[in-house]
Amino acid sequence: MCEVLDRIENRGRQEGLRVGRQEGENAFALLMQKLFETGRVEDAKRATKNKEYRHLLMKELSIFPE
């Protein structure tokens, strides 16, 4: 019985990771789109290398994972 519950829990965890990754990818794509549309190429470059700056830009542009 415990093994069955462990498998169910693991499936739920894997699904949560999949959904989280997709939300993160979508948020990053939207950030890049908005930055390029407004000519903020240097900000886009910096955002790819600096997590804190990326989060700052997402907050500034009201982009949050769904």
Predicted model as a PDB file, atoms N, CA, C, CB and O in Angstrom, pLDDT in the B-factor column:
MODEL        1                                                                  
ATOM      1  N   MET A   1       0.828  -1.201   0.000  1.00 65.00           N  
ATOM      2  CA  MET A   1       0.000   0.000   0.000  1.00 65.00           C  
ATOM      3  C   MET A   1       0.866   1.256   0.000  1.00 65.00           C  
ATOM      4  CB  MET A   1      -0.938   0.003   1.212  1.00 65.00           C  
ATOM      5  O   MET A   1       0.579   2.218  -0.713  1.00 65.00           O  
ATOM      6  N   CYS A   2       1.919   1.239   0.799  1.00 83.00           N  
ATOM      7  CA  CYS A   2       2.809   2.392   0.874  1.00 83.00           C  
ATOM      8  C   CYS A   2       3.470   2.673  -0.466  1.00 83.00           C  
ATOM      9  CB  CYS A   2       3.871   2.170   1.939  1.00 83.00           C  
ATOM     10  O   CYS A   2       3.651   3.829  -0.850  1.00 83.00           O  
ATOM     11  N   GLU A   3       3.826   1.609  -1.173  1.00 85.00           N  
ATOM     12  CA  GLU A   3       4.475   1.764  -2.480  1.00 85.00           C  
ATOM     13  C   GLU A   3       3.528   2.450  -3.465  1.00 85.00           C  
ATOM     14  CB  GLU A   3       4.922   0.389  -3.033  1.00 85.00           C  
ATOM     15  O   GLU A   3       3.958   3.293  -4.253  1.00 85.00           O  
ATOM     16  N   VAL A   4       2.271   2.101  -3.426  1.00 73.00           N  
ATOM     17  CA  VAL A   4       1.272   2.712  -4.309  1.00 73.00           C  
ATOM     18  C   VAL A   4       1.149   4.207  -3.993  1.00 73.00           C  
ATOM     19  CB  VAL A   4      -0.111   2.003  -4.156  1.00 73.00           C  
ATOM     20  O   VAL A   4       1.131   5.036  -4.903  1.00 73.00           O  
ATOM     21  N   LEU A   5       1.065   4.542  -2.726  1.00 73.00           N  
ATOM     22  CA  LEU A   5       0.968   5.946  -2.333  1.00 73.00           C  
ATOM     23  C   LEU A   5       2.212   6.726  -2.741  1.00 73.00           C  
ATOM     24  CB  LEU A   5       0.753   6.061  -0.827  1.00 73.00           C  
ATOM     25  O   LEU A   5       2.114   7.880  -3.157  1.00 73.00           O  
ATOM     26  N   ASP A   6       3.377   6.103  -2.624  1.00 73.00           N  
ATOM     27  CA  ASP A   6       4.618   6.748  -3.043  1.00 73.00           C  
ATOM     28  C   ASP A   6       4.608   7.050  -4.542  1.00 73.00           C  
ATOM     29  CB  ASP A   6       5.819   5.866  -2.694  1.00 73.00           C  
ATOM     30  O   ASP A   6       5.044   8.117  -4.972  1.00 73.00           O  
ATOM     31  N   ARG A   7       4.108   6.104  -5.325  1.00 80.00           N  
ATOM     32  CA  ARG A   7       4.039   6.325  -6.782  1.00 80.00           C  
ATOM     33  C   ARG A   7       3.072   7.438  -7.122  1.00 80.00           C  
ATOM     34  CB  ARG A   7       3.622   5.041  -7.506  1.00 80.00           C  
ATOM     35  O   ARG A   7       3.347   8.259  -7.996  1.00 80.00           O  
ATOM     36  N   ILE A   8       1.948   7.471  -6.442  1.00 78.00           N  
ATOM     37  CA  ILE A   8       0.956   8.528  -6.680  1.00 78.00           C  
ATOM     38  C   ILE A   8       1.550   9.888  -6.308  1.00 78.00           C  
ATOM     39  CB  ILE A   8      -0.345   8.261  -5.864  1.00 78.00           C  
ATOM     40  O   ILE A   8       1.396  10.862  -7.044  1.00 78.00           O  
ATOM     41  N   GLU A   9       2.223   9.943  -5.171  1.00 82.00           N  
ATOM     42  CA  GLU A   9       2.854  11.183  -4.731  1.00 82.00           C  
ATOM     43  C   GLU A   9       3.930  11.628  -5.731  1.00 82.00           C  
ATOM     44  CB  GLU A   9       3.469  11.003  -3.326  1.00 82.00           C  
ATOM     45  O   GLU A   9       4.034  12.812  -6.051  1.00 82.00           O  
ATOM     46  N   ASN A  10       4.713  10.687  -6.212  1.00 83.00           N  
ATOM     47  CA  ASN A  10       5.765  11.003  -7.170  1.00 83.00           C  
ATOM     48  C   ASN A  10       5.175  11.527  -8.480  1.00 83.00           C  
ATOM     49  CB  ASN A  10       6.631   9.767  -7.436  1.00 83.00           C  
ATOM     50  O   ASN A  10       5.717  12.459  -9.074  1.00 83.00           O  
ATOM     51  N   ARG A  11       4.067  10.931  -8.931  1.00 88.00           N  
ATOM     52  CA  ARG A  11       3.404  11.417 -10.153  1.00 88.00           C  
ATOM     53  C   ARG A  11       2.933  12.850  -9.967  1.00 88.00           C  
ATOM     54  CB  ARG A  11       2.210  10.512 -10.528  1.00 88.00           C  
ATOM     55  O   ARG A  11       3.082  13.676 -10.868  1.00 88.00           O  
ATOM     56  N   GLY A  12       2.369  13.147  -8.810  1.00 85.00           N  
ATOM     57  CA  GLY A  12       1.915  14.510  -8.524  1.00 85.00           C  
ATOM     58  C   GLY A  12       3.068  15.490  -8.497  1.00 85.00           C  
ATOM     59  O   GLY A  12       2.954  16.609  -8.996  1.00 85.00           O  
ATOM     60  N   ARG A  13       4.171  15.073  -7.921  1.00 88.00           N  
ATOM     61  CA  ARG A  13       5.367  15.921  -7.862  1.00 88.00           C  
ATOM     62  C   ARG A  13       5.890  16.191  -9.273  1.00 88.00           C  
ATOM     63  CB  ARG A  13       6.470  15.256  -6.996  1.00 88.00           C  
ATOM     64  O   ARG A  13       6.229  17.325  -9.609  1.00 88.00           O  
ATOM     65  N   GLN A  14       5.952  15.148 -10.088  1.00 92.00           N  
ATOM     66  CA  GLN A  14       6.442  15.297 -11.458  1.00 92.00           C  
ATOM     67  C   GLN A  14       5.542  16.232 -12.270  1.00 92.00           C  
ATOM     68  CB  GLN A  14       6.531  13.926 -12.141  1.00 92.00           C  
ATOM     69  O   GLN A  14       6.030  17.047 -13.053  1.00 92.00           O  
ATOM     70  N   GLU A  15       4.233  16.108 -12.079  1.00 90.00           N  
ATOM     71  CA  GLU A  15       3.298  16.994 -12.780  1.00 90.00           C  
ATOM     72  C   GLU A  15       3.478  18.436 -12.331  1.00 90.00           C  
ATOM     73  CB  GLU A  15       1.847  16.546 -12.542  1.00 90.00           C  
ATOM     74  O   GLU A  15       3.434  19.357 -13.146  1.00 90.00           O  
ATOM     75  N   GLY A  16       3.681  18.630 -11.031  1.00 89.00           N  
ATOM     76  CA  GLY A  16       3.915  19.978 -10.514  1.00 89.00           C  
ATOM     77  C   GLY A  16       5.177  20.586 -11.090  1.00 89.00           C  
ATOM     78  O   GLY A  16       5.192  21.769 -11.431  1.00 89.00           O  
ATOM     79  N   LEU A  17       6.234  19.803 -11.206  1.00 93.00           N  
ATOM     80  CA  LEU A  17       7.479  20.286 -11.804  1.00 93.00           C  
ATOM     81  C   LEU A  17       7.275  20.650 -13.272  1.00 93.00           C  
ATOM     82  CB  LEU A  17       8.582  19.227 -11.673  1.00 93.00           C  
ATOM     83  O   LEU A  17       7.774  21.674 -13.739  1.00 93.00           O  
ATOM     84  N   ARG A  18       6.541  19.810 -13.993  1.00 94.00           N  
ATOM     85  CA  ARG A  18       6.275  20.072 -15.413  1.00 94.00           C  
ATOM     86  C   ARG A  18       5.511  21.388 -15.582  1.00 94.00           C  
ATOM     87  CB  ARG A  18       5.474  18.904 -16.041  1.00 94.00           C  
ATOM     88  O   ARG A  18       5.858  22.209 -16.431  1.00 94.00           O  
ATOM     89  N   VAL A  19       4.486  21.578 -14.780  1.00 94.00           N  
ATOM     90  CA  VAL A  19       3.680  22.797 -14.856  1.00 94.00           C  
ATOM     91  C   VAL A  19       4.525  24.016 -14.475  1.00 94.00           C  
ATOM     92  CB  VAL A  19       2.440  22.689 -13.932  1.00 94.00           C  
ATOM     93  O   VAL A  19       4.446  25.059 -15.124  1.00 94.00           O  
ATOM     94  N   GLY A  20       5.321  23.882 -13.435  1.00 92.00           N  
ATOM     95  CA  GLY A  20       6.174  24.986 -13.009  1.00 92.00           C  
ATOM     96  C   GLY A  20       7.182  25.387 -14.070  1.00 92.00           C  
ATOM     97  O   GLY A  20       7.407  26.575 -14.300  1.00 92.00           O  
ATOM     98  N   ARG A  21       7.785  24.408 -14.713  1.00 95.00           N  
ATOM     99  CA  ARG A  21       8.738  24.702 -15.792  1.00 95.00           C  
ATOM    100  C   ARG A  21       8.054  25.441 -16.929  1.00 95.00           C  
ATOM    101  CB  ARG A  21       9.379  23.408 -16.317  1.00 95.00           C  
ATOM    102  O   ARG A  21       8.588  26.416 -17.457  1.00 95.00           O  
ATOM    103  N   GLN A  22       6.870  24.972 -17.304  1.00 95.00           N  
ATOM    104  CA  GLN A  22       6.131  25.608 -18.407  1.00 95.00           C  
ATOM    105  C   GLN A  22       5.780  27.054 -18.066  1.00 95.00           C  
ATOM    106  CB  GLN A  22       4.846  24.816 -18.725  1.00 95.00           C  
ATOM    107  O   GLN A  22       5.907  27.940 -18.912  1.00 95.00           O  
ATOM    108  N   GLU A  23       5.344  27.294 -16.844  1.00 94.00           N  
ATOM    109  CA  GLU A  23       5.026  28.664 -16.428  1.00 94.00           C  
ATOM    110  C   GLU A  23       6.261  29.547 -16.461  1.00 94.00           C  
ATOM    111  CB  GLU A  23       4.419  28.670 -15.024  1.00 94.00           C  
ATOM    112  O   GLU A  23       6.194  30.699 -16.891  1.00 94.00           O  
ATOM    113  N   GLY A  24       7.388  29.012 -16.008  1.00 93.00           N  
ATOM    114  CA  GLY A  24       8.629  29.767 -16.032  1.00 93.00           C  
ATOM    115  C   GLY A  24       9.078  30.095 -17.446  1.00 93.00           C  
ATOM    116  O   GLY A  24       9.515  31.211 -17.727  1.00 93.00           O  
ATOM    117  N   GLU A  25       8.966  29.111 -18.337  1.00 95.00           N  
ATOM    118  CA  GLU A  25       9.329  29.340 -19.738  1.00 95.00           C  
ATOM    119  C   GLU A  25       8.433  30.407 -20.357  1.00 95.00           C  
ATOM    120  CB  GLU A  25       9.232  28.031 -20.544  1.00 95.00           C  
ATOM    121  O   GLU A  25       8.910  31.279 -21.083  1.00 95.00           O  
ATOM    122  N   ASN A  26       7.151  30.338 -20.074  1.00 95.00           N  
ATOM    123  CA  ASN A  26       6.214  31.322 -20.623  1.00 95.00           C  
ATOM    124  C   ASN A  26       6.519  32.726 -20.103  1.00 95.00           C  
ATOM    125  CB  ASN A  26       4.769  30.935 -20.276  1.00 95.00           C  
ATOM    126  O   ASN A  26       6.483  33.695 -20.862  1.00 95.00           O  
ATOM    127  N   ALA A  27       6.816  32.831 -18.820  1.00 96.00           N  
ATOM    128  CA  ALA A  27       7.128  34.134 -18.230  1.00 96.00           C  
ATOM    129  C   ALA A  27       8.410  34.703 -18.830  1.00 96.00           C  
ATOM    130  CB  ALA A  27       7.263  34.017 -16.701  1.00 96.00           C  
ATOM    131  O   ALA A  27       8.478  35.894 -19.131  1.00 96.00           O  
ATOM    132  N   PHE A  28       9.423  33.859 -19.004  1.00 97.00           N  
ATOM    133  CA  PHE A  28      10.685  34.317 -19.577  1.00 97.00           C  
ATOM    134  C   PHE A  28      10.489  34.754 -21.029  1.00 97.00           C  
ATOM    135  CB  PHE A  28      11.749  33.208 -19.492  1.00 97.00           C  
ATOM    136  O   PHE A  28      11.030  35.777 -21.449  1.00 97.00           O  
ATOM    137  N   ALA A  29       9.721  33.985 -21.789  1.00 97.00           N  
ATOM    138  CA  ALA A  29       9.456  34.347 -23.184  1.00 97.00           C  
ATOM    139  C   ALA A  29       8.727  35.684 -23.269  1.00 97.00           C  
ATOM    140  CB  ALA A  29       8.631  33.251 -23.877  1.00 97.00           C  
ATOM    141  O   ALA A  29       9.052  36.514 -24.118  1.00 97.00           O  
ATOM    142  N   LEU A  30       7.754  35.896 -22.401  1.00 98.00           N  
ATOM    143  CA  LEU A  30       7.022  37.158 -22.391  1.00 98.00           C  
ATOM    144  C   LEU A  30       7.933  38.318 -22.015  1.00 98.00           C  
ATOM    145  CB  LEU A  30       5.845  37.082 -21.424  1.00 98.00           C  
ATOM    146  O   LEU A  30       7.834  39.401 -22.591  1.00 98.00           O  
ATOM    147  N   LEU A  31       8.819  38.095 -21.052  1.00 98.00           N  
ATOM    148  CA  LEU A  31       9.779  39.128 -20.674  1.00 98.00           C  
ATOM    149  C   LEU A  31      10.648  39.501 -21.869  1.00 98.00           C  
ATOM    150  CB  LEU A  31      10.657  38.653 -19.499  1.00 98.00           C  
ATOM    151  O   LEU A  31      10.809  40.683 -22.174  1.00 98.00           O  
ATOM    152  N   MET A  32      11.203  38.512 -22.540  1.00 98.00           N  
ATOM    153  CA  MET A  32      12.064  38.787 -23.695  1.00 98.00           C  
ATOM    154  C   MET A  32      11.289  39.515 -24.784  1.00 98.00           C  
ATOM    155  CB  MET A  32      12.656  37.481 -24.251  1.00 98.00           C  
ATOM    156  O   MET A  32      11.799  40.458 -25.388  1.00 98.00           O  
ATOM    157  N   GLN A  33      10.069  39.084 -25.032  1.00 98.00           N  
ATOM    158  CA  GLN A  33       9.239  39.729 -26.049  1.00 98.00           C  
ATOM    159  C   GLN A  33       9.043  41.205 -25.734  1.00 98.00           C  
ATOM    160  CB  GLN A  33       7.880  39.029 -26.156  1.00 98.00           C  
ATOM    161  O   GLN A  33       9.228  42.060 -26.601  1.00 98.00           O  
ATOM    162  N   LYS A  34       8.666  41.506 -24.490  1.00 98.00           N  
ATOM    163  CA  LYS A  34       8.430  42.900 -24.111  1.00 98.00           C  
ATOM    164  C   LYS A  34       9.710  43.728 -24.183  1.00 98.00           C  
ATOM    165  CB  LYS A  34       7.844  42.971 -22.703  1.00 98.00           C  
ATOM    166  O   LYS A  34       9.681  44.879 -24.618  1.00 98.00           O  
ATOM    167  N   LEU A  35      10.824  43.152 -23.761  1.00 98.00           N  
ATOM    168  CA  LEU A  35      12.084  43.889 -23.800  1.00 98.00           C  
ATOM    169  C   LEU A  35      12.505  44.171 -25.232  1.00 98.00           C  
ATOM    170  CB  LEU A  35      13.181  43.113 -23.075  1.00 98.00           C  
ATOM    171  O   LEU A  35      12.920  45.288 -25.540  1.00 98.00           O  
ATOM    172  N   PHE A  36      12.406  43.181 -26.117  1.00 98.00           N  
ATOM    173  CA  PHE A  36      12.798  43.393 -27.509  1.00 98.00           C  
ATOM    174  C   PHE A  36      11.858  44.361 -28.224  1.00 98.00           C  
ATOM    175  CB  PHE A  36      12.832  42.065 -28.250  1.00 98.00           C  
ATOM    176  O   PHE A  36      12.298  45.169 -29.042  1.00 98.00           O  
ATOM    177  N   GLU A  37      10.561  44.278 -27.914  1.00 98.00           N  
ATOM    178  CA  GLU A  37       9.595  45.191 -28.536  1.00 98.00           C  
ATOM    179  C   GLU A  37       9.872  46.647 -28.182  1.00 98.00           C  
ATOM    180  CB  GLU A  37       8.181  44.824 -28.113  1.00 98.00           C  
ATOM    181  O   GLU A  37       9.568  47.552 -28.959  1.00 98.00           O  
ATOM    182  N   THR A  38      10.449  46.862 -27.009  1.00 97.00           N  
ATOM    183  CA  THR A  38      10.730  48.227 -26.562  1.00 97.00           C  
ATOM    184  C   THR A  38      12.193  48.612 -26.752  1.00 97.00           C  
ATOM    185  CB  THR A  38      10.349  48.383 -25.104  1.00 97.00           C  
ATOM    186  O   THR A  38      12.640  49.648 -26.260  1.00 97.00           O  
ATOM    187  N   GLY A  39      12.934  47.769 -27.470  1.00 98.00           N  
ATOM    188  CA  GLY A  39      14.317  48.085 -27.779  1.00 98.00           C  
ATOM    189  C   GLY A  39      15.283  47.958 -26.614  1.00 98.00           C  
ATOM    190  O   GLY A  39      16.369  48.536 -26.648  1.00 98.00           O  
ATOM    191  N   ARG A  40      14.914  47.225 -25.606  1.00 98.00           N  
ATOM    192  CA  ARG A  40      15.756  47.089 -24.408  1.00 98.00           C  
ATOM    193  C   ARG A  40      16.640  45.845 -24.509  1.00 98.00           C  
ATOM    194  CB  ARG A  40      14.880  47.017 -23.132  1.00 98.00           C  
ATOM    195  O   ARG A  40      16.581  44.946 -23.669  1.00 98.00           O  
ATOM    196  N   VAL A  41      17.451  45.822 -25.550  1.00 98.00           N  
ATOM    197  CA  VAL A  41      18.291  44.666 -25.846  1.00 98.00           C  
ATOM    198  C   VAL A  41      19.307  44.413 -24.731  1.00 98.00           C  
ATOM    199  CB  VAL A  41      19.014  44.868 -27.177  1.00 98.00           C  
ATOM    200  O   VAL A  41      19.521  43.264 -24.345  1.00 98.00           O  
ATOM    201  N   GLU A  42      19.926  45.455 -24.217  1.00 98.00           N  
ATOM    202  CA  GLU A  42      20.915  45.277 -23.154  1.00 98.00           C  
ATOM    203  C   GLU A  42      20.273  44.711 -21.888  1.00 98.00           C  
ATOM    204  CB  GLU A  42      21.606  46.610 -22.841  1.00 98.00           C  
ATOM    205  O   GLU A  42      20.873  43.892 -21.192  1.00 98.00           O  
ATOM    206  N   ASP A  43      19.043  45.156 -21.594  1.00 98.00           N  
ATOM    207  CA  ASP A  43      18.326  44.597 -20.442  1.00 98.00           C  
ATOM    208  C   ASP A  43      18.036  43.112 -20.668  1.00 98.00           C  
ATOM    209  CB  ASP A  43      17.004  45.371 -20.191  1.00 98.00           C  
ATOM    210  O   ASP A  43      18.132  42.309 -19.739  1.00 98.00           O  
ATOM    211  N   ALA A  44      17.683  42.751 -21.897  1.00 98.00           N  
ATOM    212  CA  ALA A  44      17.413  41.344 -22.218  1.00 98.00           C  
ATOM    213  C   ALA A  44      18.675  40.506 -22.031  1.00 98.00           C  
ATOM    214  CB  ALA A  44      16.887  41.204 -23.667  1.00 98.00           C  
ATOM    215  O   ALA A  44      18.626  39.420 -21.454  1.00 98.00           O  
ATOM    216  N   LYS A  45      19.789  41.009 -22.514  1.00 98.00           N  
ATOM    217  CA  LYS A  45      21.054  40.283 -22.350  1.00 98.00           C  
ATOM    218  C   LYS A  45      21.384  40.093 -20.877  1.00 98.00           C  
ATOM    219  CB  LYS A  45      22.199  41.027 -23.053  1.00 98.00           C  
ATOM    220  O   LYS A  45      21.760  39.003 -20.446  1.00 98.00           O  
ATOM    221  N   ARG A  46      21.238  41.160 -20.118  1.00 98.00           N  
ATOM    222  CA  ARG A  46      21.558  41.087 -18.683  1.00 98.00           C  
ATOM    223  C   ARG A  46      20.604  40.135 -17.958  1.00 98.00           C  
ATOM    224  CB  ARG A  46      21.489  42.492 -18.043  1.00 98.00           C  
ATOM    225  O   ARG A  46      21.018  39.411 -17.053  1.00 98.00           O  
ATOM    226  N   ALA A  47      19.344  40.136 -18.351  1.00 98.00           N  
ATOM    227  CA  ALA A  47      18.342  39.280 -17.710  1.00 98.00           C  
ATOM    228  C   ALA A  47      18.642  37.800 -17.918  1.00 98.00           C  
ATOM    229  CB  ALA A  47      16.955  39.604 -18.247  1.00 98.00           C  
ATOM    230  O   ALA A  47      18.270  36.973 -17.085  1.00 98.00           O  
ATOM    231  N   THR A  48      19.307  37.458 -19.012  1.00 97.00           N  
ATOM    232  CA  THR A  48      19.623  36.050 -19.252  1.00 97.00           C  
ATOM    233  C   THR A  48      20.716  35.544 -18.321  1.00 97.00           C  
ATOM    234  CB  THR A  48      20.047  35.848 -20.695  1.00 97.00           C  
ATOM    235  O   THR A  48      20.862  34.336 -18.132  1.00 97.00           O  
ATOM    236  N   LYS A  49      21.489  36.465 -17.736  1.00 97.00           N  
ATOM    237  CA  LYS A  49      22.622  36.068 -16.906  1.00 97.00           C  
ATOM    238  C   LYS A  49      22.437  36.384 -15.428  1.00 97.00           C  
ATOM    239  CB  LYS A  49      23.860  36.736 -17.400  1.00 97.00           C  
ATOM    240  O   LYS A  49      23.184  35.873 -14.594  1.00 97.00           O  
ATOM    241  N   ASN A  50      21.462  37.214 -15.091  1.00 98.00           N  
ATOM    242  CA  ASN A  50      21.332  37.703 -13.725  1.00 98.00           C  
ATOM    243  C   ASN A  50      19.904  37.472 -13.223  1.00 98.00           C  
ATOM    244  CB  ASN A  50      21.703  39.204 -13.645  1.00 98.00           C  
ATOM    245  O   ASN A  50      18.974  38.175 -13.621  1.00 98.00           O  
ATOM    246  N   LYS A  51      19.746  36.489 -12.353  1.00 96.00           N  
ATOM    247  CA  LYS A  51      18.430  36.102 -11.841  1.00 96.00           C  
ATOM    248  C   LYS A  51      17.725  37.249 -11.121  1.00 96.00           C  
ATOM    249  CB  LYS A  51      18.570  34.921 -10.901  1.00 96.00           C  
ATOM    250  O   LYS A  51      16.535  37.482 -11.338  1.00 96.00           O  
ATOM    251  N   GLU A  52      18.455  37.965 -10.265  1.00 96.00           N  
ATOM    252  CA  GLU A  52      17.835  39.058  -9.510  1.00 96.00           C  
ATOM    253  C   GLU A  52      17.351  40.163 -10.446  1.00 96.00           C  
ATOM    254  CB  GLU A  52      18.827  39.633  -8.486  1.00 96.00           C  
ATOM    255  O   GLU A  52      16.268  40.716 -10.255  1.00 96.00           O  
ATOM    256  N   TYR A  53      18.158  40.477 -11.454  1.00 97.00           N  
ATOM    257  CA  TYR A  53      17.768  41.519 -12.415  1.00 97.00           C  
ATOM    258  C   TYR A  53      16.554  41.067 -13.221  1.00 97.00           C  
ATOM    259  CB  TYR A  53      18.945  41.859 -13.365  1.00 97.00           C  
ATOM    260  O   TYR A  53      15.649  41.857 -13.491  1.00 97.00           O  
ATOM    261  N   ARG A  54      16.541  39.785 -13.605  1.00 97.00           N  
ATOM    262  CA  ARG A  54      15.406  39.230 -14.345  1.00 97.00           C  
ATOM    263  C   ARG A  54      14.124  39.371 -13.527  1.00 97.00           C  
ATOM    264  CB  ARG A  54      15.659  37.743 -14.700  1.00 97.00           C  
ATOM    265  O   ARG A  54      13.085  39.764 -14.058  1.00 97.00           O  
ATOM    266  N   HIS A  55      14.197  39.051 -12.231  1.00 95.00           N  
ATOM    267  CA  HIS A  55      13.019  39.172 -11.370  1.00 95.00           C  
ATOM    268  C   HIS A  55      12.589  40.626 -11.221  1.00 95.00           C  
ATOM    269  CB  HIS A  55      13.302  38.567  -9.992  1.00 95.00           C  
ATOM    270  O   HIS A  55      11.396  40.925 -11.182  1.00 95.00           O  
ATOM    271  N   LEU A  56      13.551  41.517 -11.140  1.00 96.00           N  
ATOM    272  CA  LEU A  56      13.247  42.943 -11.068  1.00 96.00           C  
ATOM    273  C   LEU A  56      12.502  43.407 -12.327  1.00 96.00           C  
ATOM    274  CB  LEU A  56      14.543  43.755 -10.885  1.00 96.00           C  
ATOM    275  O   LEU A  56      11.518  44.142 -12.240  1.00 96.00           O  
ATOM    276  N   LEU A  57      12.979  42.974 -13.481  1.00 97.00           N  
ATOM    277  CA  LEU A  57      12.314  43.341 -14.739  1.00 97.00           C  
ATOM    278  C   LEU A  57      10.915  42.743 -14.824  1.00 97.00           C  
ATOM    279  CB  LEU A  57      13.150  42.880 -15.938  1.00 97.00           C  
ATOM    280  O   LEU A  57       9.983  43.398 -15.293  1.00 97.00           O  
ATOM    281  N   MET A  58      10.768  41.503 -14.372  1.00 97.00           N  
ATOM    282  CA  MET A  58       9.437  40.876 -14.401  1.00 97.00           C  
ATOM    283  C   MET A  58       8.464  41.641 -13.510  1.00 97.00           C  
ATOM    284  CB  MET A  58       9.520  39.399 -13.952  1.00 97.00           C  
ATOM    285  O   MET A  58       7.293  41.807 -13.850  1.00 97.00           O  
ATOM    286  N   LYS A  59       8.958  42.097 -12.377  1.00 96.00           N  
ATOM    287  CA  LYS A  59       8.108  42.889 -11.488  1.00 96.00           C  
ATOM    288  C   LYS A  59       7.759  44.221 -12.154  1.00 96.00           C  
ATOM    289  CB  LYS A  59       8.811  43.128 -10.124  1.00 96.00           C  
ATOM    290  O   LYS A  59       6.603  44.643 -12.149  1.00 96.00           O  
ATOM    291  N   GLU A  60       8.764  44.874 -12.724  1.00 96.00           N  
ATOM    292  CA  GLU A  60       8.559  46.162 -13.398  1.00 96.00           C  
ATOM    293  C   GLU A  60       7.530  46.036 -14.516  1.00 96.00           C  
ATOM    294  CB  GLU A  60       9.887  46.691 -13.965  1.00 96.00           C  
ATOM    295  O   GLU A  60       6.696  46.924 -14.694  1.00 96.00           O  
ATOM    296  N   LEU A  61       7.581  44.936 -15.270  1.00 97.00           N  
ATOM    297  CA  LEU A  61       6.701  44.764 -16.417  1.00 97.00           C  
ATOM    298  C   LEU A  61       5.443  43.939 -16.103  1.00 97.00           C  
ATOM    299  CB  LEU A  61       7.463  44.111 -17.536  1.00 97.00           C  
ATOM    300  O   LEU A  61       4.700  43.546 -17.002  1.00 97.00           O  
ATOM    301  N   SER A  62       5.231  43.693 -14.822  1.00 95.00           N  
ATOM    302  CA  SER A  62       4.051  42.937 -14.351  1.00 95.00           C  
ATOM    303  C   SER A  62       3.942  41.562 -15.010  1.00 95.00           C  
ATOM    304  CB  SER A  62       2.772  43.734 -14.625  1.00 95.00           C  
ATOM    305  O   SER A  62       2.874  41.169 -15.481  1.00 95.00           O  
ATOM    306  N   ILE A  63       5.056  40.842 -15.035  1.00 96.00           N  
ATOM    307  CA  ILE A  63       5.080  39.492 -15.594  1.00 96.00           C  
ATOM    308  C   ILE A  63       5.318  38.529 -14.451  1.00 96.00           C  
ATOM    309  CB  ILE A  63       6.177  39.338 -16.704  1.00 96.00           C  
ATOM    310  O   ILE A  63       6.355  38.567 -13.789  1.00 96.00           O  
ATOM    311  N   PHE A  64       4.359  37.680 -14.236  1.00 82.00           N  
ATOM    312  CA  PHE A  64       4.502  36.665 -13.200  1.00 82.00           C  
ATOM    313  C   PHE A  64       3.974  35.346 -13.757  1.00 82.00           C  
ATOM    314  CB  PHE A  64       3.744  37.073 -11.887  1.00 82.00           C  
ATOM    315  O   PHE A  64       3.011  35.342 -14.524  1.00 82.00           O  
ATOM    316  N   PRO A  65       4.593  34.229 -13.379  1.00 62.00           N  
ATOM    317  CA  PRO A  65       4.072  32.942 -13.836  1.00 62.00           C  
ATOM    318  C   PRO A  65       2.587  32.799 -13.487  1.00 62.00           C  
ATOM    319  CB  PRO A  65       4.879  31.786 -13.214  1.00 62.00           C  
ATOM    320  O   PRO A  65       2.139  33.230 -12.424  1.00 62.00           O  
ATOM    321  N   GLU A  66       1.868  32.208 -14.373  1.00 52.00           N  
ATOM    322  CA  GLU A  66       0.413  32.048 -14.222  1.00 52.00           C  
ATOM    323  C   GLU A  66       0.063  31.203 -13.021  1.00 52.00           C  
ATOM    324  CB  GLU A  66      -0.187  31.426 -15.471  1.00 52.00           C  
ATOM    325  O   GLU A  66      -1.115  30.970 -12.752  1.00 52.00           O  
TER     326      GLU A  66                                                      
ENDMDL                                                                          
END                                                                             
